[in-house]
Amino acid sequence: MTTATAAATAAVSLSADEARRIALRAQGLLGAPDRRGGVRGVLRHLGAVQLDTISVLARSHELIPYARLGAVGREAVERAYWTEQHAFEYWSHAACILPIEEWPHFAFRRRARREHGYRWHRMKDREGSCALVLDRLRAEGPLTSTELGGAKNGGPWWDWSETKIAVEWLLDTGDVVCTERRGWKRVYDLAERAVPDELLHDDLDDTECLRRLVGLAGKSLGVGTRADIADYHRIKGEQFDAVIADSGLVPVAVEGWSKPAWADPEALAAPPRGRHRTTLLSPFDSLVWDRPRTERIFDFSHRLEAYVPKPQRIHGYFAMPLLAGGRLQGRADPAREGRTLVARQLSLTSPKAAPAMAAALREAAEWVGCDDVRVERAQTPQEAAAVTAELAAL
């Protein structure tokens, strides 16, 4: 189905507010949290949780369930992801934790990598280097690249050793699986040990894989455009076009959206209702990781400035958007000094957001073991004073 056809056949029209609320519910941020499902339920619900090296309050994959469930113990988060063959790490929106049941649906990507022949690096002796890695894993069990013989040649971070290139190639093509992160290093194991037998296959053709991932992305987003849905697992536009008609998603027209959209029919079945979560979001949270979508849905422009030179930053190194009342109402750039959580910089979209910002900062502080919160700098002195006053009242 072409985008023009989708626009012409959309039987359902949504207001911008309805689309926003559908997106929030689909992302687990509107309505009662699934505490029984816990972290694993969040992962299954979202379909992918992005990983990143930056750790301020916590690493992003910890912040994702925190935003939805509240103060989940950080060790419990790691156990939920990495025990009992529940999840694996692979390339989705970026490097992501994925539910293990989705292993067969990434066969299309493993095949594409295999056909391409390499990712970034070429091996001097592919057959010998790969055989050595597989033999070591078979004999010794899960290992990091350091334990396998070293990740680098001694130069810059991208100057990988032959062993590192080999194990990453085996990861790309599915002979090896990343089963956890230990000290932020990938831990590799043989796929035949790490993936349950009933899932350890690449039997699904590309069309079936893509159909599943497009449907899954639509369900995780609630409603989205072609670009939104394709970007969720980073598939190509033409791949989306080839499977959208059979994905189970239905065409919709959304007020103010210039592009055709599709929605999960379950998301349309009942109006989204329930309690809104008040929380700080990781910039890598799937609610906001797509900047054009975030601007379209929330009228909120956000950019990760960690890789922007410090003098050019506007909102701070790791500014976290504030979600409150179902809207993005500000941002705070957090840091820790001993047992104090410091908002190095914050801004509000309205003075009315000060109580929500204070509540979100206080909850985040308690979660990471801080017993005080201090506002260092704000967009205006009035905002700093307002949030400080609200913090004192909590």
N, C-alpha and C positions, 0 to 999 in steps of 0.2 A: 504494500500500500504506500503510495507516495504521500508526501506531506500535504499536497494539494487535495488528494482524495480524502485524507483524514479530516481536513478542514471542512470539506463538503459533506462528509457523512457523520460528523459529530452530532450525536443525538442528545448529549447532555451539555448544558451550559453551567459553568461554575462562576460565582463571583470571585473576585480576588481574595476576599476574606475567607470564603469556603476553601479555596485552594490552599491558602496558608494554613488553615486549621487541619486540613487533610494531610498536608506535609508534616506538620508537627506530630499528629497522631501516628502516622506511619513510621516516624523516627523515634517513637517511644517517649515523646516529650509532652504529650497531652493525654490526660487520663491516668488512672491508677497504674503505678509501675508494677511490672511483673516480678514481684519479689520472690515468688516461688521458683520461677525460671532462673532468676539471678543473672549472673554475668553470662552464663552460657545461653540463657534466653535472649539477652541483649544481642549477643553475637549472631544467633540464628535469625533474629528479627531484622538486624541490619544487613546481614549477608557478608559484610566485610568491615573490619576495624583497622584503620590505617596505623602503621608504625612510623615512628620518627625518632631520630637521635636526640632531639632537644628534650631536656628535662628541667623544668622550672619548679612548678608545684609537684609535678609527677610527669612521667612519660605519657604521651598522648593516648596510648592504648589503655592506660589506667584511667585517664580522664573521661573516656567515652562511657564506661558503665557508671562511673561516679555521677556524671551529669544526669543520668536516668534513674539511678537507684539511690543516690545519696552516698553516705559515707561507708561504702563497702571497704572492708579491710584490704590493704594493698597486696598482702601476701595471698589473700583469698582470690583476688583478681588473677594473679599469676597461676595459681593452682587450677582455677576454673578453665583458663585457656589451655594449659599445657599438660594436663594429666588425662589419663584414661582415653587416649587416642581421640580427643574431642576436636582438635583443631590442627591446622597446619599453616605455615607461612608460604605465601606465593604472591605472584604479581597479579594484582587486580587493579584497583584505582591507582595504587602505587604498591609498595611492599605492604601487604596486609595480612592480618590473621583472618583465616577463613574457616567456616565450619567444615569438618572433615567430610560430611556428606556431599559437599560440593566438589570433591576431588575429581570425579569422573567428568564434570562439566568444564573443567579447565584443560581437557585433553586437546581441544583445538589450539590452545596456546602452546602447549608442550610440543605438538606436531609442528607448529609454525616455527618454533625456535630450532627444532631439530632440522627442519628443511633449510632454514637460513644458514645453519652451520656454526654460528658463533653469536655471542652477544656483543661484548665490547673487546674482548681479548681473544687472541688465537694461541693455541697450545703448540709447543715445539714437538711434542710426542703425545698426541691425543690418546691413542690406544693404550700406551704404557702408563701414562699419568692417570687416566681414568681407572685402569685396572688396579693400580696401586691404591687409590682412594677406596675403591670398593672392597678390596681385600682387607684393608685396615678396618673399615667399618664392620665388615663381616666377622672379623676376628675379635675386635675390641669393643664393639658396641658404639653408641652415639659419641661423636667427637666434635670439637670445634676445629676451625681451620688452623688455629695455633697448635692444637694437639696433633693435627694431621701433619704438621711440619712447618707451619708458619704461613701467615697470610700475605706478607709483603716481602719484596726483595731488598728492602732497606731504604727505598726512595720515598717519593710522595705516596699518599694513600691509594692512588689509582695504579701504582706500580705493583700489581699483584704477582705473587709467586705462582709457579706452574701448578702447585698443589691447589692454591686458592682458585685459580682459573678452572681447574678440572672439577673441583667439587661444586662450584657454582654452575658449571655447564651441566653436570649431572642433576643438579637441582632444577635447572631450567627445563630439562627434558624428562624429568620424572623418575629417574633411577634412584635419586636421593631426595629426602624430605627434610625440611627444617622443622624440627619438632618442638623447639623452644628457643628462647634467648637467655643466655647465661652471662651476666656481666655485660650485656648488650652484644655479645658474640652469638652468632647463629650456632646452634647445635644440630649437626647433621646425622641422619640415620638412613638406613636402607629403606626404600619405599615398601619393600616386602614385609618389613617388621613394623613400620610406622602406620601403615594404612590398613584398615580391616580388610580381610580377604574379599568380602562382598563388594567393596568399593575399589579394589585395586585392579582397575582395568581402564583401557582407553577405547572401549568398544563404541562409544557414542560418536557419530559423525559430527562434523563441524556445525551443521544446521541444527542438530538437536542440542548441542552445547550452547550455541548462541541463543536459541529460542528460550532455553531455561534461564540463561543469565539476563536476557532482556526482561523476561517476566519477573525474575527475582528483583532486578533493579527497580522496575515499575512498582512492585509491591513495597519495597523498602523506601521509595520516595513518595508513594501515594499517588502523586500526579507529577508529570514532567513532560518537557519537550523532547524531541529527538536528541538534541545535544545533551540534555540533562541525563536521560536514560542511558545513552551510549557511553557517556563519560563515567558512569558509576563503576563499571568494570573495565573501562578504557577499551571499548570495542570500536571499530570503525563505523562511520555513518552508513556505508553501503552494507555492512554486515547487519546493522540494525534494520535497514530497509528490507533485507531479504527475509527477515523472520517476524517482523512486528505483527503481520496479519494473523499469525498462528501463535502468538505469545500469550494470548488470554487477556491482554490489555485492551481497553476500549477507547476510541477517540472521544475527546472532550474539547470544548472551547472554553477558555478561561478569560475572563474580563481583564483587559489590559495587556494580555500576552499577544505579541505580534506573530508568534509561531504556533502551529498546531500542537496539540498536546494529547497525551494518553494517560489513562488512570487505571488503577487496580479496581476491578469491579467491586471487590469487598469493601474498598474504601468509600465507594459511592452508596453502599447499601444502607448506611445509617449515618446521621449527622455526627461529626466529631464533638464529643462532650467530655467534660471532666476537668480535673485540676491541672493547671499549668505549672510546670516546673520552673523554679527560679534558680538559676545556676550560671556559673561561668563556663563557657564552652572552649574546648581546644580549637585552635584554628584549623586543625585537621579533622574535626568532627564532621561526619557525613552530612549533617544538617547545613553546614556552611562551607564545606571544602570547595564548592563550585562558586566562584565569585559572581559570574553573571546571574546565576540562579538566585543567589542570596540577595542581590540587588533587586531582582525582579519580584521576589516574594516578600521581602522584608523592607524594601526601600532603604537598604543599609549597605554601605560600601565598606568592605573590610579587606585589608591586605596584610599578609604576614610580612613583618619587617625585619625578621631575624637576619635575612641576607641583604638587607639594605644598609649601606654605611651609616654609622651612628649619627653623624650630623644631619643626615637626610631623613631620619625617622620622625614620624609625626605622632604615633601613638605608642611606640615602644617596641622592644625586642620581641616579646611574645604576648602581645596584646590579646586578651581573651574576650570575645564578645559576651555581653550580659544578656541572657534570655530571661525575660520576666513578662508575665501576662500574655505569653504567646507572641511577643515581639522582641526584637533586638533593641535594647534601650541604652546601650553604652558599651564601654570596654575598659578593661583594666590590665595593666602590665605588671604581673606579680613577681616578687622575689622574696627570698627568706633571709633574714638576718637573725641567727640563733633561733629563738622561739617566737620571733615576731614575723608575721606576714606583712610585707611592705608593698603597697600599691605605688610603684615608682611613678606611674602616671595613670590617670583615669579621665574619662569623659562620659558625659551623660547626654542623651538625646533630649531630655527634658528634666527640669528640677524635680518633677514628681518621681523620677527614677532613683532618687537618693536612698530611700528605704530598701529598695530591692538590691541596689549595689552593696549596701552595708550588710544585708542579710547574706548575700552570695559570698562576700569576702569573709565574713565570720564563719560560715559553714566550711568554706575551703580551708581556712586556717585550722579549724578543729580537726579536719580530716587529715591534714599533714602534720599534726602534732604541735601546732603553734598556739600560744595562749594570748597573743596580743595581735592587733592589726593597726597599722599606721599608714596614713595617706601622705605620701611624700610630695606629690605634685598632681595637679589637676588642670583641666582645660581652662578653668577660671578659679579664682580664689573662693567664689561663692560655692562652687561645686565641692571643693575640698572641705570647706566648712560644713556644708550640709551633710556630706557622707560621714565626716568625723563625728558630728553631733548624733547621727543615727547609730553609729557604732557604739558610742558611749551609752546610748539608751538600751542597747541589747543585753 
